[in-house]
Amino acid sequence: MEIIVKKYNDLTLDELYEILKIRNEVFVIEQNCPYLDIDGKDRHSYHVFAKDSDGIQACLRVLPDNPELDIVMIGRVVTKKRMSGLGRQIMEEGIRTAYNILQAKTIRIEAQVQARGFYEKNGFVQSGEEFMLDNILHIEMIHRK
């Protein structure tokens, strides 16, 4: 399994297609949550993904959230194979990308409440109250060096 980090403009058409496909399969179809995944933020993001001979197996995006405060956001975290360790691997690379490439002081996520434990294991702490986003309960969490 190869972990790859690319800016939007460096993605191949096939990579972009696979990233959008896996996100659609999980966030829209599996979670039965019709929402606009293609929100214009991908163009300003770094994309972290795990790829093997069968294609992209996990991905996330890292993007500036509040550049004046050195806050970076990680989002759209998804894996095809749950409990495989791929989520942890791409999250670790996403965190490195936020701190090393985007020079973040703080990383912010809007996590689905059901995934709180996953993010806590990756060093995130809850920083806000629960809220509904696209009919799914979420919490804001942050990570600091």
Secondary structure, DSSP 8 states (H G I E B T S, - for coil): -EEEEEEGGGS-HHHHHHHHHHHIIIIIIITT-------S-GGG-EEEEEEETTEEEEEEEEEEEEGGGTEEEEEEEEESSTTSSHHHHHHHHHHHIIIIIS--SEEEEEEEGGGHHHHHHTT-EE-S--EEETTEEEEEEEEE-
